[in-house]
Amino acid sequence: MRLALGHTQLTLDHIPGIYRQEGEPFVLDPAQWLWRSRVALLLSQCVRLRDHWSLADEPTYRLTKAGSYSICIGAWPKWTPIFHRESDIAHAMNLARALCLDELVNYRERRDALRRIEAAPPDLVGTLPAAARNFDGCARLAASWMWFDATGGVIPS
């Protein structure tokens, strides 16, 4: 992971809030949300620690009671541990690769641009199918879907 991240321009701004794979349906099964968020968090933490890691630092792995691993560098617990499951590393690598191939979309800029929008503009709501626009909260729901699709993250409360 350190070698792969060390050769990219990937920053925290480029990482979505949830790991999504190409070709998946827009709405993921809720049972998938936790581990997919954990993969994005693992990648975020590795990117955050990237500048503090050298190839001479061997990460420390410890198995927790919950069945996940924790990674830290240097003397335990010098750095905030990264908790993950073993398969999360492969998924985090896939996410990093996909983000780099996607020309490093700046998700932070997208979040900043959409943060103040509480409801979709009326002209946009008018383009929705009749079944979608014929209820009271459709403008707020449309804004939430825009957030989720554009930022790859959980809708802010």
Helices and strands as residue ranges (DSSP letters): H 2-6, G 12-14, H 30-49, G 50-52, E 60-63, E 69-72, E 82-84, H 86-101, H 107-114, H 122-125, H 130-133, H 138-151
